[in-house]
Amino acid sequence: MNKFVAAVAVSLMGATSAMANVTEEMLANDQTITDQVVTNGMGRHLQRYSPLDTLNKENVKSLVPAWAFSLGGEKQRGQETQPLIYDGVMYITGSYSRMYAIDVKTGKELWQYDARLPEGILPCCDVINRGAAIYGDKIIFGTLDARIVALDSKTGDVVWRDKIANYKAGYSYTAAPLIVNGLVITGNSGGEFGIVGTVQARDVNTGDMVWERPVIEGHMGTLNGEPSTMTGELNATWPGDMWKTGGGATWLGGSYDARTDTLIFGAGNPAPWNSWLRDAGQDNSGKGDNLYAASRIGIDPATGEIKWHYQTTPREGWDYDGVNEVVAFDDKDGNQRLATADRNGFFYVLDAADGGFVSASPFVKDISWASGIDDTGRPIFNEDNRPGDPSEAADGKKGDVIFASPSFLGGKNWMPMAFSQNTGNFYVPSNEWGMDIWNEPISYKKGAAYLGAGFTIKPNYEDHIGSLKAIDPATGDWVWEYKNDAPLWSGVMTTAGGLVFFGTPEGEFIALDDATGEKLWSFQTGSGIVGQPVTWEQDGEQYVSIMSGWGGAVPLWGGEVAKKVNYLNQGGLLWTFRLPKEMAAN
């Protein structure tokens, strides 16, 4: 840990012990306060980097289990949560919209909250939840029926709750909320049901809505209960009334770049998937780009006004959502940059000031839908790799089938990458797979799937699907690659000790050398890992936690890939490891 970071950490650790409640200052400095984790991403920039170096390449072999916590019951399914840690308590969310408070020293449950989910919820990709947000004396998370709930962090009692959207229309919520300047900020899920993606900001103490920003052109935003501005321009890039059910779900949540005071949210696929119905397959004029779907969007946190956008996949026709996380970082020349690894298979670097295009490079091996990205940041489409127009088919029911790579689950899906201040590299969990995909006729019906496409996912290689890659953002070069038989679906974490942590569906929790990709340590957790690791220090020792519990989108949507991993066991177990003091010097 460098001297500046150490000084800030000591100062803020003192402030932490003197305050009972989580403050904006603690959220802003979460990466440097090493005895807590109070933000999703271990910092609102989502770098997932810890300055702790007690645990390092030399002694990680001595990392041992400290305790384990079972989520209990039969509600196992996928467990994608990231733990939060504050004032001796760890908070995790579980499948079916549950929240747990755990004594961080012993692993003993302190309280549990179960949302009472109604019949008829329509989650796309398993009944997962990716974590909570903490502020003041409240712990806040969203539920599958598209609600947000604030609980008393000491007791688990409900302080306030509010509806994000109508679950009967296909809306849901799975992301960890984001808190900035006393506002709790959420997106929404449901892009496969013809919903409209939005970002909402509420007063964290009362739950009252402050602003709402739809991300599809033609929809009105609100500020303090009054109409504010329209998103984009009506029918500028959408035909007819299709903007009304245009998709663009903001389902992964967002990040916050304090350098520019900007929220950055991703918008998912346009609806329906059949791009011919959205005039997206006709030409490259921009009329069929269907803004702001499949885009990254910079938003003013005070008002909800859109500052800028960058569309990763205009004329989207393969379900290449644009929601993947945007990480704020400074490059090796000191430039303020943003990085994102898109479902479409390209790793992008953007200018933090305005979201302007800087560079793009492939992070998977076999991209078929585009031959590259041009100097303006626009894809160079391979037009024959767009699913065919069903209206031109002899029977009018099924367009030409094409094989596209990556698959619609993406070169990278939701699972967060990490940035190391130690190496300056990104560590990107990716998958090497493709799909047969075709378009079909479809019409909108409230609460029903709105795809207009069929598909089958297939692995591209016999020896691996998952691939964790170390990427130099300055060049786009792969520094190293770690291959895994099954798809990777867990988050990644890096540390100043030179370690890269992640998990596999086979149940292995792994630490690699950040410079070489060499495996230095692993532990079998008993179920597939789709959770997100964290690390912190406690009583002079460094700890690491990960949630184990197989599930998520792969078993549900994975086609031939799902069959490849259908032997994997479900589970719901939080593992916590520590490096004993006597091993720290070894």
C-alpha positions as CSV (number, residue, x, y, z in Angstrom):
1,M,0.0,0.0,0.0
2,N,1.5,3.4,-1.0
3,K,2.0,6.1,1.7
4,F,-0.7,8.3,0.5
5,V,-3.4,5.6,0.4
6,A,-2.2,4.4,3.8
7,A,-2.5,7.9,5.3
8,V,-6.0,8.3,3.9
9,A,-7.0,4.9,5.1
10,V,-5.8,5.5,8.7
11,S,-7.6,8.9,8.8
12,L,-10.8,7.5,7.5
13,M,-10.7,4.4,9.6
14,G,-10.6,6.6,12.6
15,A,-13.6,8.5,11.3
16,T,-15.4,5.1,10.8
17,S,-15.0,4.1,14.4
18,A,-16.4,7.4,15.6
19,M,-19.5,7.2,13.5
20,A,-22.4,4.8,13.9
21,N,-23.9,5.4,10.5
22,V,-22.5,5.1,7.0
23,T,-21.9,8.5,5.4
24,E,-21.3,9.9,1.9
25,E,-17.7,10.3,2.8
26,M,-17.3,6.6,3.6
27,L,-19.0,5.7,0.3
28,A,-16.7,8.0,-1.6
29,N,-13.6,6.6,0.0
30,D,-14.6,3.0,0.3
31,Q,-11.6,1.7,-1.7
32,T,-9.2,3.2,0.8
33,I,-11.0,2.2,4.1
34,T,-9.8,-1.3,4.3
35,D,-11.9,-2.5,7.3
36,Q,-15.2,-2.1,5.4
37,V,-16.9,-2.8,2.1
38,V,-19.9,-0.4,1.8
39,T,-20.3,-0.1,-2.0
40,N,-21.0,-2.5,-4.8
41,G,-17.7,-2.8,-6.7
42,M,-15.5,-2.0,-3.7
43,G,-15.8,1.7,-4.8
44,R,-18.5,3.4,-6.8
45,H,-16.1,3.4,-9.8
46,L,-16.4,-0.4,-9.8
47,Q,-12.7,-1.1,-10.0
48,R,-13.0,-4.0,-7.5
49,Y,-9.4,-3.4,-6.4
50,S,-8.2,-3.5,-2.8
51,P,-5.0,-1.7,-1.6
52,L,-4.5,-4.5,1.0
53,D,-1.2,-6.4,0.4
54,T,-1.0,-8.5,3.6
55,L,-2.2,-11.4,1.5
56,N,0.1,-11.7,-1.4
57,K,1.6,-14.1,-4.0
58,E,4.0,-15.6,-1.5
59,N,1.6,-16.4,1.3
60,V,-1.8,-16.9,-0.4
61,K,-1.2,-20.6,-0.1
62,S,-1.8,-20.2,3.6
63,L,-5.3,-18.8,3.1
64,V,-7.8,-21.0,5.1
65,P,-11.5,-21.1,5.8
66,A,-12.6,-19.0,8.8
67,W,-16.4,-19.7,8.7
68,A,-19.2,-20.6,6.4
69,F,-22.8,-19.5,6.4
70,S,-25.7,-21.4,4.8
71,L,-28.7,-19.5,3.3
72,G,-30.8,-22.5,4.4
73,G,-34.1,-23.8,3.2
74,E,-34.8,-25.0,-0.3
75,K,-34.5,-21.6,-2.0
76,Q,-31.1,-22.4,-3.5
77,R,-30.9,-21.4,-7.1
78,G,-28.3,-18.9,-8.3
79,Q,-26.4,-16.8,-5.7
80,E,-24.8,-13.7,-7.4
81,T,-24.5,-11.4,-4.4
82,Q,-21.6,-9.2,-3.4
83,P,-21.2,-8.9,0.4
84,L,-21.2,-5.6,2.2
85,I,-19.3,-5.2,5.5
86,Y,-19.7,-2.5,8.1
87,D,-19.4,-2.1,11.9
88,G,-18.9,-5.8,12.5
89,V,-21.8,-7.0,10.3
90,M,-21.8,-8.6,6.8
91,Y,-24.9,-8.1,4.7
92,I,-25.7,-10.4,1.8
93,T,-28.7,-10.9,-0.5
94,G,-30.0,-14.3,-1.6
95,S,-32.2,-15.8,-4.3
96,Y,-35.9,-15.0,-4.1
97,S,-35.2,-11.5,-2.7
98,R,-33.8,-12.4,0.7
99,M,-31.5,-10.3,2.9
100,Y,-29.2,-11.6,5.7
101,A,-27.2,-9.8,8.4
102,I,-24.3,-11.9,9.7
103,D,-21.7,-11.4,12.5
104,V,-18.6,-10.9,10.6
105,K,-16.3,-12.5,13.2
106,T,-18.3,-15.7,13.9
107,G,-20.6,-16.2,10.8
108,K,-23.7,-16.2,13.1
109,E,-26.9,-14.9,11.7
110,L,-28.2,-11.7,13.3
111,W,-31.4,-11.3,11.3
112,Q,-33.0,-12.3,8.0
113,Y,-35.6,-10.6,5.8
114,D,-37.6,-12.4,3.2
115,A,-39.6,-10.4,0.7
116,R,-43.1,-11.7,0.2
117,L,-43.1,-12.2,-3.6
118,P,-46.4,-12.4,-5.4
119,E,-47.4,-15.2,-7.8
120,G,-46.7,-14.4,-11.4
121,I,-43.3,-12.7,-11.3
122,L,-41.5,-12.8,-14.6
123,P,-37.7,-12.9,-14.0
124,C,-35.7,-13.4,-17.2
125,C,-32.6,-15.1,-15.9
126,D,-33.2,-16.9,-12.6
127,V,-34.4,-15.6,-9.2
128,I,-31.1,-14.0,-8.3
129,N,-30.1,-10.8,-6.5
130,R,-26.8,-9.1,-6.9
131,G,-26.5,-7.2,-3.6
132,A,-27.5,-4.2,-1.5
133,A,-26.6,-0.6,-0.7
134,I,-25.9,0.8,2.7
135,Y,-26.3,4.4,4.0
136,G,-26.9,6.0,7.4
137,D,-28.7,3.3,9.4
138,K,-30.3,1.6,6.4
139,I,-29.6,-1.3,4.2
140,I,-31.4,-1.1,0.9
141,F,-32.1,-3.7,-1.8
142,G,-34.5,-4.5,-4.7
143,T,-36.9,-7.4,-5.1
144,L,-38.0,-9.5,-8.0
145,D,-41.4,-7.9,-8.1
146,A,-39.8,-4.6,-9.0
147,R,-39.8,-3.0,-5.6
148,I,-37.1,-1.3,-3.5
149,V,-37.0,-1.9,0.3
150,A,-35.0,0.0,3.0
151,L,-34.4,-1.9,6.2
152,D,-33.1,-0.9,9.6
153,S,-29.5,-2.2,9.4
154,K,-29.5,-3.3,13.1
155,T,-32.9,-5.1,13.2
156,G,-34.0,-5.8,9.6
157,D,-37.3,-4.0,10.2
158,V,-38.8,-2.2,7.1
159,V,-38.2,1.6,7.2
160,W,-39.8,2.3,3.8
161,R,-40.6,0.5,0.5
162,D,-41.6,1.7,-2.9
163,K,-42.6,0.3,-6.3
164,I,-40.1,0.7,-9.1
165,A,-42.5,-0.6,-11.8
166,N,-45.4,-3.0,-12.4
167,Y,-44.2,-6.6,-12.3
168,K,-47.3,-7.7,-14.2
169,A,-46.0,-5.9,-17.2
170,G,-42.7,-7.9,-17.1
171,Y,-40.6,-5.6,-14.9
172,S,-38.4,-7.0,-12.2
173,Y,-35.2,-5.9,-10.3
174,T,-32.0,-7.7,-9.5
175,A,-29.1,-5.2,-9.3
176,A,-27.4,-3.7,-6.3
177,P,-28.7,0.0,-5.9
178,L,-26.2,2.9,-6.1
179,I,-26.2,5.7,-3.5
180,V,-24.8,9.1,-4.4
181,N,-25.3,12.3,-2.4
182,G,-28.2,11.0,-0.4
183,L,-30.0,9.5,-3.4
184,V,-30.6,5.8,-3.9
185,I,-30.4,5.2,-7.7
186,T,-31.9,2.1,-9.4
187,G,-32.4,0.8,-12.9
188,N,-34.9,-1.9,-13.9
189,S,-35.0,-5.4,-15.4
190,G,-37.4,-7.0,-17.9
191,G,-35.9,-6.2,-21.4
192,E,-37.4,-9.5,-22.8
193,F,-41.0,-8.3,-22.1
194,G,-41.2,-5.0,-24.1
195,I,-40.7,-2.8,-21.0
196,V,-39.0,0.6,-21.1
197,G,-35.6,1.0,-19.4
198,T,-35.4,3.8,-16.8
199,V,-33.1,5.1,-14.1
200,Q,-34.8,6.4,-10.9
201,A,-33.4,8.4,-8.0
202,R,-35.1,8.5,-4.5
203,D,-34.4,10.2,-1.3
204,V,-32.5,7.6,0.7
205,N,-34.2,8.5,4.0
206,T,-37.8,8.6,2.8
207,G,-38.0,6.7,-0.4
208,D,-39.6,9.7,-2.2
209,M,-38.9,9.9,-5.9
210,V,-36.7,12.8,-6.9
211,W,-36.2,12.1,-10.6
212,E,-36.8,9.5,-13.2
213,R,-35.1,9.2,-16.6
214,P,-36.4,6.8,-19.3
215,V,-33.6,5.8,-21.6
216,I,-35.6,5.2,-24.7
217,E,-36.3,8.1,-27.1
218,G,-39.7,9.7,-26.9
219,H,-40.4,9.1,-23.2
220,M,-40.6,12.0,-20.7
221,G,-38.5,12.3,-17.6
222,T,-39.6,13.8,-14.3
223,L,-38.0,15.9,-11.6
224,N,-39.6,16.5,-8.2
225,G,-42.9,15.1,-9.5
226,E,-43.1,17.3,-12.6
227,P,-42.3,16.5,-16.2
228,S,-38.7,17.5,-17.0
229,T,-37.4,16.7,-20.5
230,M,-38.1,14.2,-23.2
231,T,-35.4,11.6,-23.7
232,G,-34.0,12.2,-27.2
233,E,-36.3,13.1,-30.0
234,L,-39.6,11.3,-30.8
235,N,-39.3,8.8,-33.7
236,A,-35.8,10.0,-34.5
237,T,-34.5,6.4,-34.6
238,W,-37.6,4.4,-34.0
239,P,-40.4,3.6,-36.5
240,G,-44.0,4.3,-35.6
241,D,-45.0,3.5,-32.0
242,M,-42.3,0.9,-31.3
243,W,-40.5,3.3,-28.9
244,K,-43.4,2.8,-26.5
245,T,-42.3,-0.8,-25.8
246,G,-38.6,-0.3,-26.8
247,G,-36.8,-2.3,-24.2
248,G,-33.4,-0.9,-23.1
249,A,-33.7,-2.3,-19.5
250,T,-31.1,-0.8,-17.2
251,W,-30.8,-4.1,-15.4
252,L,-27.3,-4.2,-14.1
253,G,-27.3,-0.9,-12.3
254,G,-24.7,1.8,-12.7
255,S,-21.4,3.3,-11.6
256,Y,-20.5,6.8,-10.4
257,D,-17.5,8.8,-11.7
258,A,-16.7,11.4,-9.0
259,R,-14.1,13.0,-11.3
260,T,-16.9,14.3,-13.6
261,D,-19.9,13.9,-11.2
262,T,-21.6,11.5,-13.6
263,L,-23.8,8.5,-13.2
264,I,-23.1,5.9,-15.9
265,F,-25.8,3.4,-16.7
266,G,-26.0,0.8,-19.5
267,A,-29.2,0.2,-21.5
268,G,-30.0,-3.3,-22.6
269,N,-31.3,-4.7,-25.9
270,P,-34.0,-3.0,-27.9
271,A,-37.3,-4.8,-28.1
272,P,-38.2,-7.0,-29.9
273,W,-35.0,-8.9,-30.8
274,N,-36.2,-9.1,-34.4
275,S,-34.3,-6.1,-35.8
276,W,-36.2,-6.0,-39.1
277,L,-39.3,-4.9,-37.2
278,R,-37.4,-1.9,-35.9
279,D,-36.1,-0.9,-39.3
280,A,-32.6,-1.8,-38.1
281,G,-31.5,-4.0,-40.9
282,Q,-32.1,-1.7,-43.9
283,D,-29.0,0.6,-44.0
284,N,-26.3,2.2,-41.9
285,S,-27.8,5.7,-41.9
286,G,-28.5,5.7,-38.2
287,K,-32.3,5.9,-38.5
288,G,-32.6,2.3,-37.2
289,D,-30.2,2.7,-34.3
290,N,-33.0,2.6,-31.8
291,L,-31.5,5.0,-29.2
292,Y,-30.6,4.7,-26.4
293,A,-30.9,0.9,-26.3
294,A,-27.5,-1.0,-26.3
295,S,-25.8,2.2,-25.0
296,R,-23.8,3.6,-22.1
297,I,-25.4,6.8,-20.8
298,G,-23.9,9.6,-18.7
299,I,-26.5,11.1,-16.4
300,D,-26.4,14.2,-14.0
301,P,-27.0,12.7,-10.6
302,A,-28.8,15.8,-9.3
303,T,-31.4,16.1,-12.1
304,G,-31.5,12.9,-14.2
305,E,-30.6,14.8,-17.3
306,I,-28.6,12.9,-19.9
307,K,-25.1,14.3,-20.4
308,W,-23.9,12.0,-23.1
309,H,-24.3,8.6,-24.6
310,Y,-22.2,6.0,-26.5
311,Q,-24.0,3.2,-28.3
312,T,-21.9,0.0,-28.5
313,T,-24.3,-1.9,-30.8
314,P,-26.4,0.3,-33.1
315,R,-28.9,-1.6,-35.2
316,E,-28.8,-4.3,-32.6
317,G,-30.1,-7.7,-33.6
318,W,-28.3,-10.3,-31.5
319,D,-29.4,-9.4,-27.9
320,Y,-26.0,-7.7,-27.3
321,D,-27.2,-5.7,-24.3
322,G,-25.3,-2.5,-23.5
323,V,-25.6,-2.9,-19.7
324,N,-22.2,-4.2,-18.8
325,E,-20.5,-2.2,-16.1
326,V,-18.5,1.0,-16.9
327,V,-15.3,1.3,-14.8
328,A,-13.7,4.7,-14.2
329,F,-9.9,4.7,-14.2
330,D,-6.8,6.8,-15.0
331,D,-4.7,5.5,-17.8
332,K,-0.9,5.2,-17.7
333,D,-0.6,8.8,-19.1
334,G,-2.9,10.2,-16.5
335,N,-5.9,10.6,-18.8
336,Q,-9.4,10.2,-17.2
337,R,-10.9,7.2,-18.9
338,L,-13.9,4.8,-18.8
339,A,-13.7,1.1,-19.7
340,T,-16.4,-1.4,-20.5
341,A,-16.3,-5.0,-22.0
342,D,-19.5,-5.3,-24.0
343,R,-21.7,-8.3,-24.7
344,N,-20.8,-7.8,-28.4
345,G,-17.2,-9.0,-27.8
346,F,-15.3,-5.7,-27.9
347,F,-13.5,-4.0,-25.0
348,Y,-14.0,-0.2,-25.2
349,V,-12.1,2.7,-23.7
350,L,-14.0,6.0,-23.6
351,D,-13.2,9.6,-22.6
352,A,-14.5,10.2,-19.1
353,A,-15.4,13.8,-19.9
354,D,-18.0,13.1,-22.5
355,G,-18.2,9.4,-23.2
356,G,-16.3,10.0,-26.5
357,F,-14.8,7.0,-28.3
358,V,-11.1,6.3,-27.6
359,S,-10.5,2.7,-28.7
360,A,-12.0,-0.7,-29.1
361,S,-10.5,-4.2,-29.4
362,P,-11.8,-7.7,-29.3
363,F,-11.6,-9.6,-26.0
364,V,-13.0,-12.9,-27.5
365,K,-11.7,-14.9,-30.3
366,D,-14.4,-15.3,-32.9
367,I,-16.5,-12.2,-33.5
368,S,-18.7,-12.7,-36.5
369,W,-21.3,-10.0,-36.5
370,A,-18.8,-7.2,-37.2
371,S,-15.3,-7.0,-38.7
372,G,-14.2,-4.3,-36.3
373,I,-15.0,-0.8,-35.0
374,D,-14.2,2.2,-37.2
375,D,-12.5,5.4,-36.1
376,T,-15.8,7.0,-35.0
377,G,-16.6,4.1,-32.7
378,R,-19.3,2.6,-35.0
379,P,-19.2,-1.1,-35.8
380,I,-18.3,-2.3,-39.3
381,F,-21.2,-4.7,-39.7
382,N,-21.0,-8.0,-41.5
383,E,-24.4,-7.7,-43.1
384,D,-24.7,-11.4,-43.9
385,N,-24.3,-12.2,-40.2
386,R,-27.6,-10.5,-39.3
387,P,-30.5,-13.0,-38.6
388,G,-32.8,-13.1,-41.7
389,D,-36.0,-11.2,-42.2
390,P,-39.0,-13.6,-41.6
391,S,-41.2,-11.5,-43.9
392,E,-39.0,-12.6,-46.8
393,A,-39.2,-16.3,-45.9
394,A,-41.4,-18.6,-48.0
395,D,-43.7,-19.4,-45.1
396,G,-43.3,-15.9,-43.5
397,K,-42.6,-17.6,-40.1
398,K,-38.9,-18.0,-39.8
399,G,-36.0,-16.0,-41.3
400,D,-32.7,-17.4,-42.4
401,V,-30.7,-19.0,-39.6
402,I,-27.2,-17.7,-39.1
403,F,-24.4,-18.7,-36.7
404,A,-23.3,-15.6,-34.8
405,S,-20.4,-15.2,-32.3
406,P,-20.4,-14.3,-29.5
407,S,-23.8,-15.8,-28.3
408,F,-26.5,-13.6,-27.0
409,L,-25.2,-14.3,-23.5
410,G,-22.2,-12.3,-24.6
411,G,-18.5,-12.3,-24.8
412,K,-19.0,-11.0,-21.2
413,N,-22.3,-11.0,-19.4
414,W,-23.2,-9.3,-16.1
415,M,-20.2,-10.8,-14.2
416,P,-18.0,-7.8,-13.2
417,M,-14.4,-7.4,-14.4
418,A,-11.7,-5.8,-12.2
419,F,-9.0,-3.2,-12.7
420,S,-5.7,-3.4,-10.9
421,Q,-3.9,-0.2,-9.9
422,N,-1.0,-2.6,-9.3
423,T,-0.6,-3.6,-13.0
424,G,-2.8,-1.1,-14.9
425,N,-4.6,-4.1,-16.5
426,F,-8.2,-5.1,-16.6
427,Y,-9.2,-8.7,-15.7
428,V,-12.2,-9.7,-17.8
429,P,-14.2,-12.9,-17.3
430,S,-15.3,-13.9,-20.8
431,N,-16.9,-16.8,-22.6
432,E,-16.1,-18.3,-26.0
433,W,-19.4,-19.4,-27.5
434,G,-21.7,-18.7,-30.4
435,M,-25.3,-19.3,-31.4
436,D,-27.6,-20.4,-34.2
437,I,-30.2,-17.5,-34.3
438,W,-33.2,-16.7,-36.4
439,N,-36.0,-14.1,-36.4
440,E,-39.7,-14.8,-36.2
441,P,-42.8,-12.6,-36.4
442,I,-43.9,-11.1,-33.1
443,S,-46.4,-8.6,-31.7
444,Y,-46.4,-7.0,-28.3
445,K,-48.7,-8.3,-25.5
446,K,-48.3,-6.8,-22.0
447,G,-46.5,-9.2,-19.7
448,A,-45.6,-11.7,-22.4
449,A,-42.2,-12.4,-23.9
450,Y,-41.4,-10.0,-26.7
451,L,-38.4,-11.6,-28.6
452,G,-39.3,-12.4,-32.2
453,A,-36.3,-14.7,-32.3
454,G,-35.1,-18.3,-31.6
455,F,-31.7,-19.5,-30.8
456,T,-29.4,-22.3,-29.7
457,I,-26.1,-21.6,-27.9
458,K,-23.0,-23.7,-28.8
459,P,-19.4,-23.7,-27.5
460,N,-16.8,-22.5,-30.0
461,Y,-14.0,-24.8,-28.6
462,E,-13.9,-28.3,-27.2
463,D,-11.3,-27.6,-24.5
464,H,-12.9,-24.5,-22.9
465,I,-15.7,-22.0,-22.8
466,G,-14.7,-19.7,-19.9
467,S,-11.7,-17.5,-20.4
468,L,-10.4,-15.0,-17.9
469,K,-8.2,-12.5,-19.7
470,A,-5.7,-9.8,-18.5
471,I,-6.1,-6.9,-20.9
472,D,-3.9,-3.8,-21.3
473,P,-6.4,-1.0,-21.9
474,A,-3.8,1.1,-23.7
475,T,-3.3,-1.4,-26.5
476,G,-6.2,-3.9,-26.1
477,D,-3.5,-6.7,-26.0
478,W,-4.2,-9.8,-24.0
479,V,-1.4,-10.1,-21.4
480,W,-2.5,-13.6,-20.5
481,E,-5.5,-15.9,-20.6
482,Y,-6.7,-18.5,-18.1
483,K,-9.0,-21.1,-19.7
484,N,-11.9,-22.9,-17.9
485,D,-14.0,-25.8,-19.2
486,A,-17.4,-24.4,-18.1
487,P,-18.6,-20.8,-18.7
488,L,-17.3,-18.2,-16.3
489,W,-20.1,-16.4,-14.5
490,S,-18.5,-14.9,-11.3
491,G,-17.1,-11.5,-10.5
492,V,-13.4,-10.8,-10.3
493,M,-11.4,-9.0,-7.7
494,T,-7.8,-7.7,-7.7
495,T,-5.5,-6.7,-4.8
496,A,-2.3,-4.8,-4.2
497,G,-0.8,-8.1,-3.1
498,G,-0.7,-9.1,-6.8
499,L,-3.7,-11.5,-6.7
500,V,-6.7,-12.0,-9.0
501,F,-9.7,-13.8,-7.3
502,F,-12.6,-15.4,-9.1
503,G,-14.8,-18.5,-9.1
504,T,-15.9,-21.2,-11.5
505,P,-19.1,-23.2,-12.1
506,E,-17.1,-26.3,-11.1
507,G,-17.0,-24.8,-7.5
508,E,-13.4,-23.6,-7.4
509,F,-12.5,-20.3,-5.8
510,I,-9.2,-19.4,-7.3
511,A,-6.4,-16.9,-6.8
512,L,-4.1,-16.2,-9.8
513,D,-0.8,-14.2,-10.1
514,D,-1.9,-10.8,-11.6
515,A,1.2,-10.6,-13.8
516,T,1.3,-14.1,-15.2
517,G,-2.1,-15.8,-14.7
518,E,-0.4,-18.6,-12.8
519,K,-2.8,-20.4,-10.4
520,L,-1.5,-19.8,-6.8
521,W,-4.4,-21.1,-4.7
522,S,-7.8,-22.7,-4.9
523,F,-10.5,-24.0,-2.7
524,Q,-13.5,-26.3,-3.6
525,T,-16.7,-24.6,-2.3
526,G,-19.1,-27.5,-3.2
527,S,-21.3,-25.6,-5.7
528,G,-20.8,-23.4,-8.7
529,I,-19.7,-19.9,-8.0
530,V,-21.6,-17.0,-9.6
531,G,-21.0,-14.6,-6.8
532,Q,-18.7,-11.6,-6.3
533,P,-15.6,-11.7,-4.1
534,V,-14.6,-9.1,-1.5
535,T,-11.7,-8.6,0.9
536,W,-11.1,-6.6,4.0
537,E,-9.0,-6.5,7.2
538,Q,-10.1,-7.3,10.7
539,D,-8.1,-7.5,13.9
540,G,-4.9,-7.3,11.9
541,E,-5.7,-10.1,9.5
542,Q,-6.9,-10.0,5.9
543,Y,-10.1,-11.8,5.0
544,V,-11.8,-12.8,1.7
545,S,-15.4,-13.8,1.1
546,I,-17.3,-15.4,-1.8
547,M,-20.8,-16.7,-2.2
548,S,-21.2,-20.2,-3.7
549,G,-24.4,-21.3,-5.3
550,W,-24.8,-22.4,-9.0
551,G,-27.5,-20.8,-11.1
552,G,-28.1,-17.7,-13.1
553,A,-28.8,-17.5,-16.9
554,V,-26.5,-20.3,-18.1
555,P,-28.6,-23.3,-16.9
556,L,-31.8,-21.6,-18.1
557,W,-30.8,-20.2,-21.5
558,G,-27.6,-22.0,-22.4
559,G,-28.7,-24.6,-24.9
560,E,-26.0,-27.1,-25.7
561,V,-23.8,-25.3,-23.2
562,A,-26.4,-25.9,-20.4
563,K,-26.3,-29.6,-21.1
564,K,-22.5,-29.5,-20.8
565,V,-22.8,-28.3,-17.2
566,N,-26.0,-29.9,-16.1
567,Y,-24.2,-32.1,-13.6
568,L,-23.3,-29.1,-11.4
569,N,-24.9,-28.9,-8.0
570,Q,-26.9,-26.0,-6.7
571,G,-26.1,-24.6,-3.2
572,G,-26.2,-21.5,-1.1
573,L,-23.1,-21.1,1.1
574,L,-21.1,-18.0,2.0
575,W,-17.4,-18.9,2.5
576,T,-15.1,-16.6,4.4
577,F,-11.3,-17.1,4.5
578,R,-8.5,-15.5,6.4
579,L,-4.8,-15.3,6.4
580,P,-3.6,-16.1,9.9
581,K,-1.3,-13.5,11.4
582,E,1.5,-16.0,11.8
583,M,1.4,-16.7,8.1
584,A,1.4,-13.1,6.9
585,A,5.2,-13.0,6.7
586,N,5.6,-16.4,5.1
